């Protein structure tokens, strides 16, 4: 899973059975760069590259959209 801002994801993960080795493995957009106007494209590309590297079947990208909204995108990763 890749999240633009890990704080919301980390709060959701507390008390649940999430594997920390699969949650924001390389940091979010704050750590990797938060390019204006292309965050979703960067996150989508990143989950596909990282998913292939880890031989994962699926990945999820989440991000805030502003005004309290958010978005999530599931991806099937073809290896």
PDB file of N, CA, C and O in Angstrom:
ATOM      1  N   UNK A   1       0.844  -1.173   0.000  1.00  0.00           N
ATOM      2  CA  UNK A   1       0.000   0.000   0.000  1.00  0.00           C
ATOM      3  C   UNK A   1       0.888   1.233   0.000  1.00  0.00           C
ATOM      4  O   UNK A   1       1.873   1.304   0.734  1.00  0.00           O
ATOM      5  N   UNK A   2       0.534   2.183  -0.814  1.00  0.00           N
ATOM      6  CA  UNK A   2       1.238   3.460  -0.863  1.00  0.00           C
ATOM      7  C   UNK A   2       0.228   4.547  -0.537  1.00  0.00           C
ATOM      8  O   UNK A   2      -0.849   4.589  -1.131  1.00  0.00           O
ATOM      9  N   UNK A   3       0.558   5.417   0.389  1.00  0.00           N
ATOM     10  CA  UNK A   3      -0.337   6.494   0.803  1.00  0.00           C
ATOM     11  C   UNK A   3       0.392   7.814   0.650  1.00  0.00           C
ATOM     12  O   UNK A   3       1.581   7.908   0.956  1.00  0.00           O
ATOM     13  N   UNK A   4      -0.306   8.826   0.182  1.00  0.00           N
ATOM     14  CA  UNK A   4       0.303  10.144   0.014  1.00  0.00           C
ATOM     15  C   UNK A   4       0.768  10.712   1.346  1.00  0.00           C
ATOM     16  O   UNK A   4       1.888  11.212   1.447  1.00  0.00           O
ATOM     17  N   UNK A   5      -0.057  10.642   2.346  1.00  0.00           N
ATOM     18  CA  UNK A   5       0.283  11.148   3.680  1.00  0.00           C
ATOM     19  C   UNK A   5       0.000  10.020   4.664  1.00  0.00           C
ATOM     20  O   UNK A   5      -1.163   9.700   4.913  1.00  0.00           O
ATOM     21  N   UNK A   6       1.027   9.419   5.219  1.00  0.00           N
ATOM     22  CA  UNK A   6       0.911   8.202   6.015  1.00  0.00           C
ATOM     23  C   UNK A   6       0.147   8.385   7.322  1.00  0.00           C
ATOM     24  O   UNK A   6      -0.321   7.395   7.885  1.00  0.00           O
ATOM     25  N   UNK A   7       0.003   9.587   7.820  1.00  0.00           N
ATOM     26  CA  UNK A   7      -0.636   9.792   9.125  1.00  0.00           C
ATOM     27  C   UNK A   7      -2.031   9.182   9.170  1.00  0.00           C
ATOM     28  O   UNK A   7      -2.356   8.470  10.121  1.00  0.00           O
ATOM     29  N   UNK A   8      -2.857   9.441   8.170  1.00  0.00           N
ATOM     30  CA  UNK A   8      -4.217   8.899   8.175  1.00  0.00           C
ATOM     31  C   UNK A   8      -4.212   7.381   8.063  1.00  0.00           C
ATOM     32  O   UNK A   8      -5.014   6.709   8.712  1.00  0.00           O
ATOM     33  N   UNK A   9      -3.333   6.844   7.260  1.00  0.00           N
ATOM     34  CA  UNK A   9      -3.240   5.393   7.111  1.00  0.00           C
ATOM     35  C   UNK A   9      -2.732   4.738   8.382  1.00  0.00           C
ATOM     36  O   UNK A   9      -3.250   3.700   8.797  1.00  0.00           O
ATOM     37  N   UNK A  10      -1.725   5.332   9.004  1.00  0.00           N
ATOM     38  CA  UNK A  10      -1.176   4.777  10.244  1.00  0.00           C
ATOM     39  C   UNK A  10      -2.232   4.762  11.331  1.00  0.00           C
ATOM     40  O   UNK A  10      -2.318   3.799  12.093  1.00  0.00           O
ATOM     41  N   UNK A  11      -3.026   5.798  11.418  1.00  0.00           N
ATOM     42  CA  UNK A  11      -4.085   5.854  12.430  1.00  0.00           C
ATOM     43  C   UNK A  11      -5.114   4.753  12.191  1.00  0.00           C
ATOM     44  O   UNK A  11      -5.597   4.140  13.143  1.00  0.00           O
ATOM     45  N   UNK A  12      -5.446   4.503  10.948  1.00  0.00           N
ATOM     46  CA  UNK A  12      -6.394   3.444  10.613  1.00  0.00           C
ATOM     47  C   UNK A  12      -5.812   2.067  10.920  1.00  0.00           C
ATOM     48  O   UNK A  12      -6.543   1.163  11.325  1.00  0.00           O
ATOM     49  N   UNK A  13      -4.512   1.901  10.732  1.00  0.00           N
ATOM     50  CA  UNK A  13      -3.857   0.602  10.926  1.00  0.00           C
ATOM     51  C   UNK A  13      -3.709   0.216  12.388  1.00  0.00           C
ATOM     52  O   UNK A  13      -3.547  -0.966  12.691  1.00  0.00           O
ATOM     53  N   UNK A  14      -3.760   1.177  13.305  1.00  0.00           N
ATOM     54  CA  UNK A  14      -3.582   0.885  14.728  1.00  0.00           C
ATOM     55  C   UNK A  14      -4.683  -0.067  15.189  1.00  0.00           C
ATOM     56  O   UNK A  14      -5.868   0.188  14.977  1.00  0.00           O
ATOM     57  N   UNK A  15      -4.280  -1.151  15.812  1.00  0.00           N
ATOM     58  CA  UNK A  15      -5.238  -2.113  16.331  1.00  0.00           C
ATOM     59  C   UNK A  15      -5.782  -3.085  15.300  1.00  0.00           C
ATOM     60  O   UNK A  15      -6.679  -3.870  15.606  1.00  0.00           O
ATOM     61  N   UNK A  16      -5.257  -3.046  14.090  1.00  0.00           N
ATOM     62  CA  UNK A  16      -5.700  -3.975  13.053  1.00  0.00           C
ATOM     63  C   UNK A  16      -4.520  -4.860  12.646  1.00  0.00           C
ATOM     64  O   UNK A  16      -3.375  -4.583  13.002  1.00  0.00           O
ATOM     65  N   UNK A  17      -4.805  -5.895  11.918  1.00  0.00           N
ATOM     66  CA  UNK A  17      -3.775  -6.874  11.548  1.00  0.00           C
ATOM     67  C   UNK A  17      -3.067  -6.490  10.251  1.00  0.00           C
ATOM     68  O   UNK A  17      -3.062  -7.274   9.303  1.00  0.00           O
ATOM     69  N   UNK A  18      -2.473  -5.306  10.193  1.00  0.00           N
ATOM     70  CA  UNK A  18      -1.711  -4.884   9.024  1.00  0.00           C
ATOM     71  C   UNK A  18      -0.260  -5.307   9.184  1.00  0.00           C
ATOM     72  O   UNK A  18       0.299  -5.239  10.278  1.00  0.00           O
ATOM     73  N   UNK A  19       0.337  -5.740   8.098  1.00  0.00           N
ATOM     74  CA  UNK A  19       1.752  -6.090   8.096  1.00  0.00           C
ATOM     75  C   UNK A  19       2.546  -4.822   7.803  1.00  0.00           C
ATOM     76  O   UNK A  19       2.431  -4.276   6.706  1.00  0.00           O
ATOM     77  N   UNK A  20       3.356  -4.332   8.757  1.00  0.00           N
ATOM     78  CA  UNK A  20       4.096  -3.088   8.528  1.00  0.00           C
ATOM     79  C   UNK A  20       5.095  -3.182   7.379  1.00  0.00           C
ATOM     80  O   UNK A  20       5.525  -2.154   6.855  1.00  0.00           O
ATOM     81  N   UNK A  21       5.472  -4.394   6.977  1.00  0.00           N
ATOM     82  CA  UNK A  21       6.380  -4.554   5.843  1.00  0.00           C
ATOM     83  C   UNK A  21       5.688  -4.321   4.505  1.00  0.00           C
ATOM     84  O   UNK A  21       6.344  -4.267   3.464  1.00  0.00           O
ATOM     85  N   UNK A  22       4.360  -4.183   4.533  1.00  0.00           N
ATOM     86  CA  UNK A  22       3.606  -3.959   3.297  1.00  0.00           C
ATOM     87  C   UNK A  22       2.921  -2.596   3.267  1.00  0.00           C
ATOM     88  O   UNK A  22       2.252  -2.270   2.287  1.00  0.00           O
ATOM     89  N   UNK A  23       3.071  -1.815   4.296  1.00  0.00           N
ATOM     90  CA  UNK A  23       2.379  -0.535   4.417  1.00  0.00           C
ATOM     91  C   UNK A  23       3.357   0.616   4.199  1.00  0.00           C
ATOM     92  O   UNK A  23       4.242   0.849   5.023  1.00  0.00           O
ATOM     93  N   UNK A  24       3.200   1.326   3.101  1.00  0.00           N
ATOM     94  CA  UNK A  24       4.055   2.474   2.785  1.00  0.00           C
ATOM     95  C   UNK A  24       5.536   2.117   2.869  1.00  0.00           C
ATOM     96  O   UNK A  24       6.296   2.743   3.608  1.00  0.00           O
ATOM     97  N   UNK A  25       5.926   1.121   2.117  1.00  0.00           N
ATOM     98  CA  UNK A  25       7.255   0.522   2.257  1.00  0.00           C
ATOM     99  C   UNK A  25       8.410   1.484   1.990  1.00  0.00           C
ATOM    100  O   UNK A  25       9.486   1.307   2.560  1.00  0.00           O
ATOM    101  N   UNK A  26       8.224   2.482   1.156  1.00  0.00           N
ATOM    102  CA  UNK A  26       9.289   3.444   0.855  1.00  0.00           C
ATOM    103  C   UNK A  26       8.946   4.859   1.295  1.00  0.00           C
ATOM    104  O   UNK A  26       9.602   5.812   0.875  1.00  0.00           O
ATOM    105  N   UNK A  27       7.940   5.006   2.123  1.00  0.00           N
ATOM    106  CA  UNK A  27       7.498   6.332   2.540  1.00  0.00           C
ATOM    107  C   UNK A  27       6.434   6.858   1.594  1.00  0.00           C
ATOM    108  O   UNK A  27       6.260   6.341   0.490  1.00  0.00           O
ATOM    109  N   UNK A  28       5.732   7.879   2.028  1.00  0.00           N
ATOM    110  CA  UNK A  28       4.688   8.479   1.208  1.00  0.00           C
ATOM    111  C   UNK A  28       5.222   9.634   0.386  1.00  0.00           C
ATOM    112  O   UNK A  28       6.429   9.772   0.191  1.00  0.00           O
ATOM    113  N   UNK A  29       4.319  10.450  -0.087  1.00  0.00           N
ATOM    114  CA  UNK A  29       4.710  11.561  -0.951  1.00  0.00           C
ATOM    115  C   UNK A  29       5.541  12.612  -0.240  1.00  0.00           C
ATOM    116  O   UNK A  29       6.339  13.304  -0.873  1.00  0.00           O
ATOM    117  N   UNK A  30       5.367  12.738   1.052  1.00  0.00           N
ATOM    118  CA  UNK A  30       6.190  13.708   1.777  1.00  0.00           C
ATOM    119  C   UNK A  30       7.645  13.253   1.759  1.00  0.00           C
ATOM    120  O   UNK A  30       8.549  14.076   1.614  1.00  0.00           O
ATOM    121  N   UNK A  31       7.877  11.949   1.906  1.00  0.00           N
ATOM    122  CA  UNK A  31       9.241  11.413   1.884  1.00  0.00           C
ATOM    123  C   UNK A  31       9.811  11.357   0.473  1.00  0.00           C
ATOM    124  O   UNK A  31      10.990  11.646   0.271  1.00  0.00           O
ATOM    125  N   UNK A  32       8.989  10.991  -0.503  1.00  0.00           N
ATOM    126  CA  UNK A  32       9.472  10.762  -1.865  1.00  0.00           C
ATOM    127  C   UNK A  32       9.318  11.965  -2.787  1.00  0.00           C
ATOM    128  O   UNK A  32       9.895  11.987  -3.874  1.00  0.00           O
ATOM    129  N   UNK A  33       8.560  12.945  -2.373  1.00  0.00           N
ATOM    130  CA  UNK A  33       8.293  14.103  -3.219  1.00  0.00           C
ATOM    131  C   UNK A  33       6.811  14.182  -3.526  1.00  0.00           C
ATOM    132  O   UNK A  33       6.183  13.172  -3.848  1.00  0.00           O
ATOM    133  N   UNK A  34       6.254  15.367  -3.429  1.00  0.00           N
ATOM    134  CA  UNK A  34       4.816  15.582  -3.586  1.00  0.00           C
ATOM    135  C   UNK A  34       4.625  16.552  -4.749  1.00  0.00           C
ATOM    136  O   UNK A  34       4.277  17.712  -4.531  1.00  0.00           O
ATOM    137  N   UNK A  35       4.853  16.086  -6.005  1.00  0.00           N
ATOM    138  CA  UNK A  35       4.835  16.993  -7.150  1.00  0.00           C
ATOM    139  C   UNK A  35       3.454  17.588  -7.397  1.00  0.00           C
ATOM    140  O   UNK A  35       2.465  16.861  -7.491  1.00  0.00           O
ATOM    141  N   UNK A  36       3.392  18.884  -7.500  1.00  0.00           N
ATOM    142  CA  UNK A  36       2.125  19.583  -7.690  1.00  0.00           C
ATOM    143  C   UNK A  36       1.456  19.128  -8.981  1.00  0.00           C
ATOM    144  O   UNK A  36       2.057  19.201 -10.052  1.00  0.00           O
ATOM    145  N   UNK A  37       0.228  18.666  -8.886  1.00  0.00           N
ATOM    146  CA  UNK A  37      -0.551  18.300 -10.060  1.00  0.00           C
ATOM    147  C   UNK A  37      -0.322  16.903 -10.607  1.00  0.00           C
ATOM    148  O   UNK A  37      -0.967  16.515 -11.581  1.00  0.00           O
ATOM    149  N   UNK A  38       0.585  16.131 -10.003  1.00  0.00           N
ATOM    150  CA  UNK A  38       0.806  14.782 -10.529  1.00  0.00           C
ATOM    151  C   UNK A  38       1.031  13.735  -9.442  1.00  0.00           C
ATOM    152  O   UNK A  38       1.627  12.688  -9.695  1.00  0.00           O
ATOM    153  N   UNK A  39       0.558  14.018  -8.245  1.00  0.00           N
ATOM    154  CA  UNK A  39       0.746  13.080  -7.145  1.00  0.00           C
ATOM    155  C   UNK A  39       0.132  11.725  -7.462  1.00  0.00           C
ATOM    156  O   UNK A  39       0.762  10.695  -7.222  1.00  0.00           O
ATOM    157  N   UNK A  40      -1.076  11.706  -7.994  1.00  0.00           N
ATOM    158  CA  UNK A  40      -1.733  10.424  -8.269  1.00  0.00           C
ATOM    159  C   UNK A  40      -0.966   9.615  -9.309  1.00  0.00           C
ATOM    160  O   UNK A  40      -0.864   8.395  -9.180  1.00  0.00           O
ATOM    161  N   UNK A  41      -0.431  10.259 -10.324  1.00  0.00           N
ATOM    162  CA  UNK A  41       0.347   9.549 -11.341  1.00  0.00           C
ATOM    163  C   UNK A  41       1.630   8.981 -10.740  1.00  0.00           C
ATOM    164  O   UNK A  41       2.019   7.858 -11.058  1.00  0.00           O
ATOM    165  N   UNK A  42       2.287   9.748  -9.874  1.00  0.00           N
ATOM    166  CA  UNK A  42       3.512   9.270  -9.247  1.00  0.00           C
ATOM    167  C   UNK A  42       3.230   8.085  -8.334  1.00  0.00           C
ATOM    168  O   UNK A  42       3.976   7.105  -8.335  1.00  0.00           O
ATOM    169  N   UNK A  43       2.151   8.172  -7.551  1.00  0.00           N
ATOM    170  CA  UNK A  43       1.804   7.079  -6.649  1.00  0.00           C
ATOM    171  C   UNK A  43       1.401   5.824  -7.426  1.00  0.00           C
ATOM    172  O   UNK A  43       1.783   4.718  -7.046  1.00  0.00           O
ATOM    173  N   UNK A  44       0.641   5.981  -8.501  1.00  0.00           N
ATOM    174  CA  UNK A  44       0.237   4.826  -9.308  1.00  0.00           C
ATOM    175  C   UNK A  44       1.454   4.154  -9.934  1.00  0.00           C
ATOM    176  O   UNK A  44       1.565   2.928  -9.910  1.00  0.00           O
ATOM    177  N   UNK A  45       2.351   4.931 -10.484  1.00  0.00           N
ATOM    178  CA  UNK A  45       3.575   4.363 -11.045  1.00  0.00           C
ATOM    179  C   UNK A  45       4.414   3.670  -9.995  1.00  0.00           C
ATOM    180  O   UNK A  45       4.984   2.607 -10.239  1.00  0.00           O
ATOM    181  N   UNK A  46       4.487   4.280  -8.823  1.00  0.00           N
ATOM    182  CA  UNK A  46       5.296   3.725  -7.735  1.00  0.00           C
ATOM    183  C   UNK A  46       4.740   2.384  -7.260  1.00  0.00           C
ATOM    184  O   UNK A  46       5.513   1.454  -7.028  1.00  0.00           O
ATOM    185  N   UNK A  47       3.426   2.263  -7.110  1.00  0.00           N
ATOM    186  CA  UNK A  47       2.850   0.998  -6.627  1.00  0.00           C
ATOM    187  C   UNK A  47       3.071  -0.109  -7.653  1.00  0.00           C
ATOM    188  O   UNK A  47       3.282  -1.260  -7.272  1.00  0.00           O
ATOM    189  N   UNK A  48       3.027   0.212  -8.934  1.00  0.00           N
ATOM    190  CA  UNK A  48       3.256  -0.802  -9.960  1.00  0.00           C
ATOM    191  C   UNK A  48       4.711  -1.254  -9.984  1.00  0.00           C
ATOM    192  O   UNK A  48       4.984  -2.449 -10.098  1.00  0.00           O
ATOM    193  N   UNK A  49       5.639  -0.324  -9.878  1.00  0.00           N
ATOM    194  CA  UNK A  49       7.064  -0.676  -9.854  1.00  0.00           C
ATOM    195  C   UNK A  49       7.402  -1.474  -8.598  1.00  0.00           C
ATOM    196  O   UNK A  49       8.058  -2.512  -8.677  1.00  0.00           O
ATOM    197  N   UNK A  50       6.958  -0.995  -7.455  1.00  0.00           N
ATOM    198  CA  UNK A  50       7.245  -1.675  -6.190  1.00  0.00           C
ATOM    199  C   UNK A  50       6.542  -3.030  -6.130  1.00  0.00           C
ATOM    200  O   UNK A  50       7.106  -3.992  -5.609  1.00  0.00           O
ATOM    201  N   UNK A  51       5.329  -3.119  -6.652  1.00  0.00           N
ATOM    202  CA  UNK A  51       4.607  -4.387  -6.679  1.00  0.00           C
ATOM    203  C   UNK A  51       5.313  -5.433  -7.519  1.00  0.00           C
ATOM    204  O   UNK A  51       5.378  -6.601  -7.137  1.00  0.00           O
ATOM    205  N   UNK A  52       5.834  -5.025  -8.648  1.00  0.00           N
ATOM    206  CA  UNK A  52       6.609  -5.956  -9.483  1.00  0.00           C
ATOM    207  C   UNK A  52       7.876  -6.404  -8.768  1.00  0.00           C
ATOM    208  O   UNK A  52       8.234  -7.581  -8.796  1.00  0.00           O
ATOM    209  N   UNK A  53       8.548  -5.456  -8.130  1.00  0.00           N
ATOM    210  CA  UNK A  53       9.785  -5.792  -7.417  1.00  0.00           C
ATOM    211  C   UNK A  53       9.523  -6.817  -6.323  1.00  0.00           C
ATOM    212  O   UNK A  53      10.336  -7.715  -6.104  1.00  0.00           O
ATOM    213  N   UNK A  54       8.399  -6.687  -5.640  1.00  0.00           N
ATOM    214  CA  UNK A  54       8.052  -7.594  -4.537  1.00  0.00           C
ATOM    215  C   UNK A  54       7.236  -8.799  -4.995  1.00  0.00           C
ATOM    216  O   UNK A  54       6.849  -9.634  -4.177  1.00  0.00           O
ATOM    217  N   UNK A  55       6.971  -8.893  -6.308  1.00  0.00           N
ATOM    218  CA  UNK A  55       6.162  -9.976  -6.866  1.00  0.00           C
ATOM    219  C   UNK A  55       4.777 -10.059  -6.217  1.00  0.00           C
ATOM    220  O   UNK A  55       4.271 -11.145  -5.935  1.00  0.00           O
ATOM    221  N   UNK A  56       4.184  -8.899  -5.991  1.00  0.00           N
ATOM    222  CA  UNK A  56       2.837  -8.817  -5.415  1.00  0.00           C
ATOM    223  C   UNK A  56       1.794  -8.994  -6.516  1.00  0.00           C
ATOM    224  O   UNK A  56       2.070  -8.734  -7.687  1.00  0.00           O
ATOM    225  N   UNK A  57       0.619  -9.430  -6.143  1.00  0.00           N
ATOM    226  CA  UNK A  57      -0.477  -9.567  -7.100  1.00  0.00           C
ATOM    227  C   UNK A  57      -1.353  -8.321  -7.146  1.00  0.00           C
ATOM    228  O   UNK A  57      -1.917  -7.991  -8.189  1.00  0.00           O
ATOM    229  N   UNK A  58      -1.466  -7.631  -6.011  1.00  0.00           N
ATOM    230  CA  UNK A  58      -2.332  -6.461  -5.910  1.00  0.00           C
ATOM    231  C   UNK A  58      -1.651  -5.361  -5.114  1.00  0.00           C
ATOM    232  O   UNK A  58      -0.769  -5.625  -4.297  1.00  0.00           O
ATOM    233  N   UNK A  59      -2.066  -4.128  -5.359  1.00  0.00           N
ATOM    234  CA  UNK A  59      -1.595  -2.983  -4.593  1.00  0.00           C
ATOM    235  C   UNK A  59      -2.710  -1.962  -4.483  1.00  0.00           C
ATOM    236  O   UNK A  59      -3.633  -1.947  -5.298  1.00  0.00           O
ATOM    237  N   UNK A  60      -2.623  -1.108  -3.474  1.00  0.00           N
ATOM    238  CA  UNK A  60      -3.629  -0.069  -3.255  1.00  0.00           C
ATOM    239  C   UNK A  60      -2.921   1.262  -3.059  1.00  0.00           C
ATOM    240  O   UNK A  60      -1.937   1.347  -2.323  1.00  0.00           O
ATOM    241  N   UNK A  61      -3.418   2.289  -3.712  1.00  0.00           N
ATOM    242  CA  UNK A  61      -2.919   3.652  -3.544  1.00  0.00           C
ATOM    243  C   UNK A  61      -4.028   4.470  -2.896  1.00  0.00           C
ATOM    244  O   UNK A  61      -5.178   4.408  -3.331  1.00  0.00           O
ATOM    245  N   UNK A  62      -3.695   5.233  -1.861  1.00  0.00           N
ATOM    246  CA  UNK A  62      -4.665   6.140  -1.243  1.00  0.00           C
ATOM    247  C   UNK A  62      -4.085   7.542  -1.214  1.00  0.00           C
ATOM    248  O   UNK A  62      -2.868   7.719  -1.162  1.00  0.00           O
ATOM    249  N   UNK A  63      -4.962   8.540  -1.247  1.00  0.00           N
ATOM    250  CA  UNK A  63      -4.484   9.924  -1.187  1.00  0.00           C
ATOM    251  C   UNK A  63      -5.604  10.851  -0.738  1.00  0.00           C
ATOM    252  O   UNK A  63      -6.786  10.552  -0.903  1.00  0.00           O
ATOM    253  N   UNK A  64      -5.210  11.969  -0.175  1.00  0.00           N
ATOM    254  CA  UNK A  64      -6.184  13.000   0.160  1.00  0.00           C
ATOM    255  C   UNK A  64      -6.416  13.839  -1.091  1.00  0.00           C
ATOM    256  O   UNK A  64      -5.541  13.944  -1.951  1.00  0.00           O
ATOM    257  N   UNK A  65      -7.591  14.430  -1.181  1.00  0.00           N
ATOM    258  CA  UNK A  65      -7.935  15.205  -2.364  1.00  0.00           C
ATOM    259  C   UNK A  65      -8.187  16.665  -2.018  1.00  0.00           C
ATOM    260  O   UNK A  65      -8.312  17.494  -2.918  1.00  0.00           O
ATOM    261  N   UNK A  66      -8.262  16.990  -0.760  1.00  0.00           N
ATOM    262  CA  UNK A  66      -8.533  18.360  -0.350  1.00  0.00           C
ATOM    263  C   UNK A  66      -9.982  18.520   0.051  1.00  0.00           C
ATOM    264  O   UNK A  66     -10.857  17.816  -0.454  1.00  0.00           O
ATOM    265  N   UNK A  67     -10.232  19.432   0.945  1.00  0.00           N
ATOM    266  CA  UNK A  67     -11.589  19.643   1.418  1.00  0.00           C
ATOM    267  C   UNK A  67     -12.131  18.470   2.214  1.00  0.00           C
ATOM    268  O   UNK A  67     -13.345  18.306   2.335  1.00  0.00           O
ATOM    269  N   UNK A  68     -11.236  17.651   2.758  1.00  0.00           N
ATOM    270  CA  UNK A  68     -11.647  16.513   3.562  1.00  0.00           C
ATOM    271  C   UNK A  68     -11.990  15.265   2.766  1.00  0.00           C
ATOM    272  O   UNK A  68     -12.416  14.263   3.339  1.00  0.00           O
ATOM    273  N   UNK A  69     -11.809  15.313   1.459  1.00  0.00           N
ATOM    274  CA  UNK A  69     -12.116  14.142   0.631  1.00  0.00           C
ATOM    275  C   UNK A  69     -10.874  13.281   0.470  1.00  0.00           C
ATOM    276  O   UNK A  69      -9.773  13.686   0.845  1.00  0.00           O
ATOM    277  N   UNK A  70     -11.054  12.104  -0.084  1.00  0.00           N
ATOM    278  CA  UNK A  70      -9.936  11.205  -0.338  1.00  0.00           C
ATOM    279  C   UNK A  70     -10.258  10.296  -1.505  1.00  0.00           C
ATOM    280  O   UNK A  70     -11.393  10.245  -1.977  1.00  0.00           O
ATOM    281  N   UNK A  71      -9.258   9.587  -1.958  1.00  0.00           N
ATOM    282  CA  UNK A  71      -9.440   8.652  -3.063  1.00  0.00           C
ATOM    283  C   UNK A  71      -8.579   7.429  -2.805  1.00  0.00           C
ATOM    284  O   UNK A  71      -7.554   7.511  -2.129  1.00  0.00           O
ATOM    285  N   UNK A  72      -8.997   6.307  -3.342  1.00  0.00           N
ATOM    286  CA  UNK A  72      -8.222   5.075  -3.266  1.00  0.00           C
ATOM    287  C   UNK A  72      -8.320   4.373  -4.607  1.00  0.00           C
ATOM    288  O   UNK A  72      -9.362   4.407  -5.263  1.00  0.00           O
ATOM    289  N   UNK A  73      -7.239   3.743  -5.006  1.00  0.00           N
ATOM    290  CA  UNK A  73      -7.234   3.011  -6.266  1.00  0.00           C
ATOM    291  C   UNK A  73      -6.580   1.661  -6.104  1.00  0.00           C
ATOM    292  O   UNK A  73      -5.402   1.578  -5.757  1.00  0.00           O
ATOM    293  N   UNK A  74      -7.342   0.581  -6.355  1.00  0.00           N
ATOM    294  CA  UNK A  74      -6.741  -0.754  -6.322  1.00  0.00           C
ATOM    295  C   UNK A  74      -6.098  -1.077  -7.677  1.00  0.00           C
ATOM    296  O   UNK A  74      -6.618  -0.689  -8.723  1.00  0.00           O
ATOM    297  N   UNK A  75      -4.991  -1.773  -7.654  1.00  0.00           N
ATOM    298  CA  UNK A  75      -4.277  -2.148  -8.874  1.00  0.00           C
ATOM    299  C   UNK A  75      -3.994  -3.638  -8.859  1.00  0.00           C
ATOM    300  O   UNK A  75      -3.604  -4.193  -7.832  1.00  0.00           O
ATOM    301  N   UNK A  76      -4.193  -4.289 -10.006  1.00  0.00           N
ATOM    302  CA  UNK A  76      -3.716  -5.658 -10.176  1.00  0.00           C
ATOM    303  C   UNK A  76      -2.360  -5.553 -10.853  1.00  0.00           C
ATOM    304  O   UNK A  76      -2.228  -4.892 -11.883  1.00  0.00           O
ATOM    305  N   UNK A  77      -1.363  -6.193 -10.289  1.00  0.00           N
ATOM    306  CA  UNK A  77       0.003  -6.063 -10.776  1.00  0.00           C
ATOM    307  C   UNK A  77       0.355  -7.307 -11.587  1.00  0.00           C
ATOM    308  O   UNK A  77       0.316  -8.423 -11.068  1.00  0.00           O
ATOM    309  N   UNK A  78       0.697  -7.114 -12.850  1.00  0.00           N
ATOM    310  CA  UNK A  78       1.051  -8.216 -13.735  1.00  0.00           C
ATOM    311  C   UNK A  78       2.563  -8.371 -13.714  1.00  0.00           C
ATOM    312  O   UNK A  78       3.300  -7.452 -14.073  1.00  0.00           O
ATOM    313  N   UNK A  79       3.009  -9.532 -13.294  1.00  0.00           N
ATOM    314  CA  UNK A  79       4.463  -9.801 -13.218  1.00  0.00           C
ATOM    315  C   UNK A  79       4.931 -10.552 -14.443  1.00  0.00           C
ATOM    316  O   UNK A  79       6.115 -10.866 -14.559  1.00  0.00           O
TER     317      UNK A  79
END
